[in-house]
Structure formats: structure tokens, C-alpha cells
């Protein structure tokens, strides 16, 4: 079944606090003079009257809504898909260092979610592990120990390293829980005309709470057991597409340039499978993710990036933070800002953010600039947890928990 036509109308509504008013730019390296700020200043933006807000269409029903929770786990990824009749968790990872540990906030968020949704009986209909890197797999054991999991999908990659061991432990757990559905998804199993679906990939249906039946498809994965020196596991990420009525979501894992080229070629004859309203940007908004061609194919109304905050900086030689990597990258943001084919929605108020010009590499320090964004580009880096609500009629709303 082809995904439905996308809605023509979108308004992005955000629950936000006061905006920071500091301007200018910052470079971690002091060898060069700081470049001038890009775009208008915050004062110039705020001097312009806020546009009149559109109202929800009359046929917008609270009961017929799904929510994408991009949980703030620092430099990593964990996304909760909340449906009227079930829940799916995509990745459990996050940052861990002397300043931050992603597992407690992840578990606290899930506990609060299940307290609000007692009808779900602390059950995840599906756990998806996009690929075995530690910033995506760190919390697997805690999730399996604390919540009931009905089905599991991963890309089957076998890796005896820090990121792979939690996935291998999950496989061992699955061997002791044969009642749990499990799919080591391979690319060859995915239909390039419709993606892959079925009772494990798509265990969510309608129920008394809502008759809307979400359609969950896997569009991409890797080859089971492949581990070679010249291959990047990011490019084997499980990619999901979710259609909830007329609202559509694309979750892309950590796929990068080489994998994106293959993804675009694979769906050249079915481009609508990549066309989505809400786009979770690959690989924490790195410079090697979210190519101009992919953004044009998705043509999103809202983009969400999962990455750590600029403010967290350890000053260590090997530092796994957004600050060290230069995330989110200017390259990725510029792709999202392409005229006509980039992000079409707008934030209710512009925001000043730190955007990476380069990451720390071979002794050089990372470099960031301060920039003002008005497009509907959200990031856990500057927004905290981002919750995107998609209604069955195609209406989209965004709520954030600002730092």
C-alpha cells in the first residue's frame, strides 16, 4: 500500500520558555578572529511581529494522534513512538561521561510515560535497535529489565566491541524469551516498492481508543554479520517510516553519505516512501549526514536532531560529546534550509543556537558559530526533549522542554 498524500497545511506550535538574547559567535580556537554572525540578530528578529497562528482544523481529534518523543539523552539517540494503542522505542543510547549519564534520564522519561499511560501496562510493542553503536545501544539491558517488550528488530550486525556487546547480550536475552518476536532485518528482505512490514515490524493496530491503524515500515538495514575494516556500520542503520493517517514520520538512524546514496537509488521508483512530514535527521546532524538530495526527497515540514548540548565540554583528548564532534553541523543545517525543498515549517519564535563549523580533529579544536533559526528545525542540543504530535488529519504540532 502506498503512503497517503501529504497534507498541504502545517502549523508548528511549541511549548517553549524565554529565548536567550546573547548574540555574536564563538570559536573554540582563539587563533583567528571570530567571523561575523550569520543572518539577522535576535533583536532584529524579535522586532518583527509574530505571525498570526493558524487554528487547528475542525476535524482534528485528540484521540487520533501519535507522538514522536525524541528524548534528550545527550550525544546519542532514543526515540519513543507513542500511539493510541501501543508504543515503540527506537534506540536506547546516549552519552556517558563524568558530566552526564544518559541512562537515568532515559529510564525516568519512560517511567513517567508509562505512569501517564497505564493502559499500556509498561509494555513496548516493539524495540528497534538501528545499529550496534554504544550511543544507540547503551540502555538496552535497562529497558529489557524494566519493561515488557513484545518484539525486537535489529540489523543483525555482529560486533565484539563496546557498542556491539549490548546488542549481543540482547540476542542472548531473546534466546531465553522465545515468546518475544525477533527479526534480524537484512536489506535483501526489504521490498523497494513498499518497504518491509509484518506483525513484528508493525505490531500496532487500532483499538477502542482510536480506530486509526498506523502503518510502520522498515525501509533500510544492512547485511547480517558484516564487519569489515572499510565499512561504516552507520550505513546499515534500520530506517523506519511511520504513517499515521495523513501524518508521516521518517527515522533514519545514523545513515551517512554512502548509505544515503544507496537509499535514494533503491527508492528511485517509489520516491513517496521517503517523502515525510517529520524527519529525524541522521547521525546527530553530522556533516556527513542528511545530504541535500535526501532532504529534497523528504521535503520535511519539521526536522528533529538528536545531539548533545554545546555547553557540555570535558576538555579531554578523546571526548565523545557534541561539542567535540561539531554537532549539529553547519553543513547539515544548510541542507535543511534549502529553498523550496528544505524544511517548510517555521518555529513560533526564532531561536539562537550554536552550530558546528568543524569538529575537533588531529589536535585542532572544534569551532562553532551562533546563528538564529526560524525554520522548524529542532534539536535536543538546544530544545531538550522534542515531542512532535501528528494527527490523523495531517495536523502537526511540536512541544519542547527547553534547557
C-alpha positions in Angstrom: 0.0 0.0 0.0 1.4 3.4 -0.9 1.6 6.1 1.8 -1.2 8.6 1.7 -0.9 12.1 0.1 0.7 14.6 2.4 -1.3 17.5 3.9 -0.9 20.9 2.4 -1.3 22.8 5.7 1.0 22.7 8.7 1.4 24.9 11.8 4.1 24.1 14.3 3.2 25.1 17.8 5.9 24.9 20.5 5.8 25.0 24.3 9.0 27.0 24.9 10.5 29.2 27.5 12.2 32.6 27.1 14.7 32.8 24.3 18.3 33.6 25.0 19.2 37.1 23.8 23.0 36.7 23.5 24.4 37.4 20.0 27.6 37.1 18.1 29.5 34.0 17.6 32.1 31.8 19.3 35.1 29.9 18.1 36.7 27.4 20.5 40.1 28.1 18.8 41.4 31.6 19.5 44.0 31.6 16.8 41.7 33.5 14.4 39.4 36.4 14.8 35.8 35.4 15.2 33.7 35.5 12.0 30.7 37.9 11.8 27.3 36.4 12.9 25.2 34.8 10.2 21.8 36.2 9.4 19.7 38.7 11.5 20.4 39.3 15.1 17.9 38.2 17.7 16.8 41.8 18.4 16.1 42.2 14.6 14.0 39.0 14.6 12.1 40.0 17.7 11.3 43.4 16.3 9.2 41.7 13.7 5.6 40.9 14.8 4.9 37.2 15.3 2.7 35.9 12.5 -0.9 35.1 13.2 -1.2 31.5 14.3 -3.4 29.1 12.3 -6.0 27.2 14.2 -6.4 23.5 14.3 -8.8 22.2 11.6 -12.2 21.3 12.9 -11.6 17.6 12.2 -8.6 17.4 14.5 -9.3 14.8 17.1 -7.1 14.4 20.2 -7.9 10.6 20.3 -6.5 10.2 16.8 -2.9 11.4 17.4 0.5 9.8 17.7 3.6 11.4 19.3 7.2 11.1 18.5 9.3 11.8 21.6 12.9 12.5 20.7 14.3 12.1 24.2 17.2 14.2 25.4 19.9 11.6 26.0 22.8 13.9 25.2 25.1 12.8 22.3 23.1 9.7 21.3 19.6 8.7 20.3 16.5 7.3 21.8 13.0 8.0 20.3 9.7 6.9 21.6 6.7 6.4 19.2 3.5 6.8 21.2 0.3 5.6 19.6 -3.2 5.5 21.0 -2.9 1.7 21.1 0.8 1.0 21.8 4.3 2.2 22.0 7.6 1.6 20.1 11.1 2.5 21.3 13.8 3.2 18.7 17.3 3.0 20.2 18.3 3.3 23.9 21.6 5.0 23.6 23.2 8.2 24.8 26.2 10.0 26.2 28.1 8.8 29.3 31.0 10.7 30.9 31.8 12.4 34.2 29.3 15.2 33.5 26.3 13.2 32.2 24.9 9.7 32.1 22.1 9.1 29.6 20.6 6.0 31.2 18.9 7.6 34.3 17.1 10.3 32.3 16.0 7.8 29.7 14.5 5.5 32.3 13.0 8.4 34.2 11.3 9.6 30.9 10.0 6.1 30.1 8.7 5.6 33.7 6.9 9.0 33.5 5.5 8.0 30.1 4.1 4.7 31.4 2.7 6.4 34.5 0.8 8.7 32.2 -0.3 5.7 30.0 -1.3 3.0 32.5 -3.3 1.4 29.7 -0.1 0.2 28.1 0.9 -1.8 31.2 4.6 -0.8 30.9 4.8 -2.7 27.6 6.7 -1.8 24.4 5.1 -3.4 21.4 8.4 -3.1 19.6 12.1 -2.2 20.4 14.2 -1.2 17.4 18.0 -1.1 17.6 19.1 0.7 14.5 22.7 -0.3 14.6 25.2 -1.5 17.3 27.0 1.7 18.3 27.1 2.5 22.0 25.3 5.8 21.7 22.3 3.8 20.4 22.7 0.6 22.5 23.8 1.8 25.9 20.4 1.4 27.6 19.3 -1.9 26.1 19.8 -4.0 29.3 18.0 -1.5 31.5 15.0 -1.3 29.1 14.7 -5.1 28.9 14.9 -5.4 32.7 12.4 -2.8 33.5 9.7 -3.0 30.8 7.8 -5.7 29.0 9.0 -6.0 25.3 6.8 -7.9 22.8 9.0 -7.6 19.7 12.6 -6.7 18.7 14.2 -5.6 15.5 17.9 -5.0 14.8 20.1 -5.2 11.8 21.8 -8.5 12.9 25.3 -7.0 12.8 27.7 -9.0 15.0 30.3 -6.7 16.6 32.5 -7.6 19.6 33.1 -4.0 20.7 31.6 -1.5 23.1 28.5 -0.8 21.0 28.0 -4.4 19.8 28.1 -6.1 23.2 24.8 -4.7 24.4 23.2 -6.0 21.2 24.8 -9.4 21.5 23.5 -9.5 25.1 20.1 -8.7 23.8 20.3 -11.7 21.4 21.2 -13.9 24.4 18.2 -12.5 26.3 16.0 -13.2 23.3 17.2 -16.8 23.3 15.8 -17.1 26.8 12.5 -15.4 25.9 11.2 -17.3 22.8 7.8 -15.7 23.1 9.3 -12.4 22.0 9.2 -11.8 18.3 12.6 -11.1 16.8 13.8 -10.0 13.4 17.4 -9.6 12.2 16.4 -7.4 9.4 18.5 -7.6 6.2 18.4 -5.3 3.2 17.5 -8.1 0.8 14.3 -8.7 2.8 13.1 -5.1 2.1 10.8 -4.5 -0.9 12.0 -1.4 -2.7 8.4 -0.7 -3.8 6.7 -0.9 -0.4 9.4 -1.4 2.3 9.2 -4.3 4.8 6.3 -4.7 7.2 4.5 -7.5 9.0 3.5 -8.5 12.6 6.9 -7.8 14.1 7.8 -4.6 12.2 4.2 -3.3 12.6 2.7 -4.7 15.8 0.5 -1.6 16.4 -3.2 -1.6 15.3 -6.4 0.2 16.0 -8.2 -0.3 19.3 -11.1 1.1 21.3 -9.1 4.3 21.9 -8.7 5.0 18.2 -9.6 3.2 15.0 -6.6 4.7 13.2 -4.2 1.9 12.2 -0.6 3.1 11.9 1.5 1.7 9.1 5.1 1.0 10.2 7.6 0.0 7.5 11.3 -0.6 7.5 13.0 1.0 4.5 16.7 0.1 5.1 19.1 -2.1 7.0 22.4 -3.9 6.5 23.7 -7.4 5.9 23.8 -9.8 8.8 27.2 -10.4 10.3 29.1 -8.0 8.1 32.1 -6.4 9.9 34.9 -5.2 7.7 37.5 -2.5 8.2 36.3 -0.3 5.3 32.6 -0.5 6.1 30.8 2.0 8.4 28.1 0.4 10.5 26.2 3.7 10.4 25.2 2.9 6.8 23.5 -0.3 7.9 21.1 1.6 10.2 17.5 0.4 10.3 15.4 3.2 8.8 11.7 3.4 9.7 8.8 5.1 8.1 5.6 5.6 10.0 2.3 6.7 8.5 -0.5 7.7 11.0 -3.4 8.7 8.8 -2.1 11.7 6.8 0.8 12.4 9.1 4.2 10.7 8.2 7.5 10.3 10.0 10.9 9.2 8.8 13.5 7.9 11.4 16.9 7.4 9.8 19.4 6.1 12.4 22.9 7.1 11.7 23.0 6.6 7.9 25.6 8.7 6.1 26.6 9.7 2.6 27.4 6.3 1.1 24.3 4.7 2.6 22.1 7.6 1.7 23.2 7.2 -2.0 22.1 3.6 -1.8 18.8 4.5 -0.1 18.0 7.1 -2.8 18.8 4.7 -5.6 16.8 1.9 -4.0 13.6 4.0 -3.8 14.1 5.9 -7.1 11.0 4.2 -8.5 9.0 4.7 -5.2 10.1 8.2 -4.1 7.0 8.8 -2.0 8.3 6.3 0.5 10.9 8.8 1.5 8.6 11.8 1.4 7.6 12.6 5.0 6.3 15.4 7.1 8.6 14.8 10.1 12.3 14.0 9.5 14.6 12.7 12.3 17.9 13.8 10.9 20.6 11.1 10.6 23.7 10.8 12.7 23.1 13.7 15.2 23.2 16.3 12.4 26.8 15.5 11.4 28.4 17.0 8.3 28.3 13.5 6.6 24.5 13.1 7.2 21.4 14.5 5.6 22.6 15.2 2.1 20.9 17.9 0.0 19.5 15.1 -2.2 17.9 13.3 0.8 16.4 16.4 2.3 14.9 17.3 -1.1 13.4 13.8 -1.4 12.0 14.0 2.1 10.9 17.7 1.8 10.0 17.8 5.5 7.9 20.2 7.3 9.7 19.6 10.6 13.2 18.3 11.2 14.5 17.0 14.6 18.1 16.3 15.5 19.2 14.2 18.5 22.6 15.5 19.8 24.2 16.7 22.9 24.4 20.3 24.1 27.2 22.7 23.1 27.7 23.7 26.7 28.9 20.2 27.8 32.7 20.2 27.2 35.1 18.0 29.1 38.3 19.3 27.6 39.7 15.7 27.2 41.8 14.3 24.5 39.2 11.7 23.5 35.9 13.3 24.1 32.6 11.9 22.8 30.4 15.0 23.0 28.5 17.1 20.5 30.9 19.9 21.3 33.9 17.8 20.3 32.2 16.4 17.1 30.9 19.8 16.0 27.2 18.6 16.1 24.9 19.7 14.8 26.9 20.7 11.8 26.5 23.8 9.6 26.6 21.5 6.6 23.6 19.6 7.8 21.7 22.7 8.8 22.3 24.3 5.5 20.9 21.2 3.7 17.7 21.6 5.9 17.5 25.3 4.9 17.5 24.7 1.2 14.9 27.0 -0.5 11.8 25.2 -1.8 12.8 21.7 -0.8 14.2 22.2 2.7 12.2 22.4 6.0 9.0 24.2 5.2 7.6 24.8 8.7 8.6 27.6 11.0 9.2 27.8 14.7 6.7 30.0 16.5 9.6 32.2 17.6 13.2 32.3 16.3 15.9 30.9 18.4 19.7 31.5 18.7 21.7 28.3 18.7 25.3 27.1 18.5 26.1 25.4 15.1 29.3 23.5 14.5 31.7 24.6 11.7 34.1 21.8 12.4 34.8 19.1 15.0 38.0 18.6 17.0 40.4 16.7 14.8 44.1 15.9 14.9 44.8 18.4 17.7 42.6 21.2 16.4 39.7 22.4 18.5 36.1 22.4 17.4 34.6 25.5 16.0 31.1 26.8 16.4 29.1 30.0 15.5 26.0 31.5 17.0 23.1 31.5 14.5 19.5 32.4 14.5 17.0 29.8 13.2 13.3 30.5 12.4 12.7 27.3 10.4 11.1 24.3 12.2 14.5 22.7 12.9 14.5 21.3 16.4 17.4 19.7 18.3 17.8 18.2 21.7 21.0 20.2 21.8 19.1 23.4 22.2 15.5 22.3 22.8 15.8 19.5 25.3 13.3 16.6 24.6 11.3 17.3 21.5 7.7 15.9 21.1 6.1 16.0 17.7 2.4 15.2 17.6 0.9 14.1 14.3 -2.8 13.9 14.0 -4.6 11.6 11.6 -5.8 14.6 9.6 -2.2 15.7 9.0 -2.0 18.5 11.5 1.4 18.7 13.2 2.4 20.3 16.5 5.7 20.5 18.3 6.4 20.8 22.0 9.9 21.2 23.6 11.4 21.1 27.1 13.9 23.9 26.9 17.2 23.8 28.9 
